[in-house]
Amino acid sequence: MKKFVSCVLGCLLGAAFLFGAAACGGKGPAGPTSESDTVRIVVNSTFQDIYAPMFEEFEQQTKYSVEPVWASDVTSRQDTMIGSRDYPDIIVGGDMHMAKYERILLDLSFLKTDEEFDFGDFYTELISPLEQDGKLLFVPRFFNTGLLYYNKDVITDPADYPTEEWKYEDFYAIAQKYSKNLTGQEDSRYYGVALDNFYWGEWATLVRQAGGELMNEGGYIALDTDEAKRGIELFAKNSFGFTGADVYEGTLQPYTGEGRAYETVNAGAGARISPDGLEMGFEGFGSGRYAFQYGGHTQNIPIYRNMDAKNGNLDFDVALLPLVKGADGAYSRSGGELSIDALGIYEKTKAYDAAVAFIKFMTGKEGIRMQAAAGYMPPRKSIAQELLAVPKAERPAPQNLEAVFDSLEYNEILPNISYFVDVMQNVVQEKFGELMNRVATVEQVAQEATEEANQQINLMYK
């Protein structure tokens, strides 16, 4: 879906991208208008050092210019602009944004027959989620895929590195082994696993790995099944300092932190593998204080590389997610998150030629190669093969790129339903907050999240 980027970018900046001429040559349908030679796009300011040089290269190789709108939250800023009718020329989205943006996007199907662009080079799994009603609405620039990240600076014994054969129980035992407190003080804690506690990361992954589903075919939340409950149990076991007894015996109680002792965090059997909801000071896997990250987001790879270069405590790699035992007793690896970061064009752009040239630049082979050098996972097979051709020992982290591309076989996109994100964020996630604060059991969360979410769906969307 974590920088030798400066070196590779330096080598690539001299490459010729002749997209401007191609765009003006009429390969696409007649665009809305081409009054402007400047294309606007909202870009994550965290990655300015990566994208600013790419935009400069685009400007040097074409007659067009880029006006980036730097923002800490791309979707929020973009939606604000759209809401005020100040439309960017390039719409940043992907599989999760199809229903939201489909009415304002240009059909990019003409790129499929552009021989120079080589559309067949994209992984099929990353194209079909971006098509709707026969139209290609987005073109992928990278993808996120659920993996098991591990920190070699915390896991000191290579025999404890994850393998393809690992089951969830293997993962949990090693996570307990590396949960420890070296001095009994708060600043010397290490834990087995870091999780993102929102639906797009780990609890949704575990629900699906356990055989459950987030939403059924009728468009309703389906977290009240035995399979989904099993996944929520595993998530609670991984999170917030819960122990197995807390989860399986239904003894979750409101937790105030009273009497909490950091020195009780001991390695080995019985250790909790994550901080509880009141322990502050942890910054996720990137802090260097965790053995694993379950699920994770490949968009963080450039960040993790920078953190290791700066602090020297995040020598990381990845593996396929472990096999999870479902409610039926069968083990499965399927269900990890697969999401696609992609670019589209506003249907009434006044910079049509520039926008087409920009899309072809950013998602063409050389543009994808430049982004891959920074740590983004390439959606093009040819660039993936270039990365895989490098001997493992010579690759920057993560070295196990085989696991990244193999995961496409197992991981799945989230439901493409217009109200899915709103319901998950505004109703379901609130219930998981109650689980975090120990004021609700797994059974209560599963039942109440399903009932309240479906009530909202019936009231507002059906």
Secondary structure as GFF3:
##gff-version 3
##sequence-region A 1 462
A	DSSP	alpha_helix	5	12	.	.	.	ID=ss1
A	DSSP	alpha_helix	19	24	.	.	.	ID=ss2
A	DSSP	beta_strand	38	44	.	.	.	ID=ss3
A	DSSP	three_ten_helix	45	47	.	.	.	ID=ss4
A	DSSP	alpha_helix	48	61	.	.	.	ID=ss5
A	DSSP	beta_strand	65	71	.	.	.	ID=ss6
A	DSSP	alpha_helix	74	83	.	.	.	ID=ss7
A	DSSP	beta_strand	90	94	.	.	.	ID=ss8
A	DSSP	three_ten_helix	95	97	.	.	.	ID=ss9
A	DSSP	alpha_helix	98	101	.	.	.	ID=ss10
A	DSSP	three_ten_helix	102	104	.	.	.	ID=ss11
A	DSSP	three_ten_helix	109	113	.	.	.	ID=ss12
A	DSSP	three_ten_helix	119	121	.	.	.	ID=ss13
A	DSSP	three_ten_helix	124	126	.	.	.	ID=ss14
A	DSSP	three_ten_helix	128	130	.	.	.	ID=ss15
A	DSSP	beta_strand	131	132	.	.	.	ID=ss16
A	DSSP	beta_strand	135	136	.	.	.	ID=ss17
A	DSSP	beta_strand	139	145	.	.	.	ID=ss18
A	DSSP	beta_strand	147	151	.	.	.	ID=ss19
A	DSSP	three_ten_helix	158	160	.	.	.	ID=ss20
A	DSSP	alpha_helix	168	177	.	.	.	ID=ss21
A	DSSP	beta_strand	180	181	.	.	.	ID=ss22
A	DSSP	three_ten_helix	186	188	.	.	.	ID=ss23
A	DSSP	beta_strand	189	194	.	.	.	ID=ss24
A	DSSP	alpha_helix	202	209	.	.	.	ID=ss25
A	DSSP	alpha_helix	226	238	.	.	.	ID=ss26
A	DSSP	alpha_helix	244	248	.	.	.	ID=ss27
A	DSSP	three_ten_helix	262	264	.	.	.	ID=ss28
A	DSSP	three_ten_helix	285	287	.	.	.	ID=ss29
A	DSSP	beta_strand	290	295	.	.	.	ID=ss30
A	DSSP	three_ten_helix	298	300	.	.	.	ID=ss31
A	DSSP	alpha_helix	301	311	.	.	.	ID=ss32
A	DSSP	beta_strand	316	319	.	.	.	ID=ss33
A	DSSP	beta_strand	324	325	.	.	.	ID=ss34
A	DSSP	beta_strand	331	332	.	.	.	ID=ss35
A	DSSP	beta_strand	338	345	.	.	.	ID=ss36
A	DSSP	alpha_helix	352	363	.	.	.	ID=ss37
A	DSSP	alpha_helix	365	374	.	.	.	ID=ss38
A	DSSP	alpha_helix	381	389	.	.	.	ID=ss39
A	DSSP	three_ten_helix	392	394	.	.	.	ID=ss40
A	DSSP	alpha_helix	401	406	.	.	.	ID=ss41
A	DSSP	three_ten_helix	407	409	.	.	.	ID=ss42
A	DSSP	alpha_helix	420	423	.	.	.	ID=ss43
A	DSSP	pi_helix	424	428	.	.	.	ID=ss44
A	DSSP	alpha_helix	429	436	.	.	.	ID=ss45
A	DSSP	alpha_helix	442	460	.	.	.	ID=ss46
###
